[in-house]
Amino acid sequence: MPVLAVDHIELIVRDVDEFVEFFQKLGFRLLRRTAHHGGSAELQLPGPNQPVFEIHKVSGEENIGVNHIAFKVANAREAYRELREKGIAFEALPTFVEATGRTIVNFRDPDGWRLQLVDAERKLDG
């Protein structure tokens, strides 16, 4: 199960629109807005193999900052099974997220930072 690339970095912010405008000034292009997390935006720098920045508004117990880094894999369910066999602990079973059209699964690095595996291909256009 090779990791193919960094898929996205999720940022939790006070104001999504303010951050979209800010990142667009830096040269990012707005890819899409989704209903994920009550409304989020996905932005990316031009060029090949650039990770997506997923931005959503802070809510509940969340803190402003980096929420997680997601790694693109061919199949998140298969990667989950393979890594579990290697001793990686996961927080929950893989889950299909309808808003993004992909299966994800979360885990933590040895220091407790949240990481995510995500399907490379979207099953729906969220």
C-alpha angles and dihedrals in degrees: 000000000000118000105240100201145315101291102188146338114221117216124192111211142171096239122021095194092052090053093046089055091046095051092045088057087055090055101265118139123221108243100180147324118232138186089241111129091004092302129348139174130220119209133178139183115242119261137060124313097005115157119239121243108218111199126192137165120265114254141164114349095347124120126219111257139055110349098183147326115238124209120211114233132173092243123006094201093053092044089051091054093046095048093044088056087054091054102262110147118222129203094222143343120289111281132202109228107207093196091061100028094231141103116242136184126191130216139156134243120234091275094050101258113149116247130177139203115213134183112259092224128055115232090201134019099251 
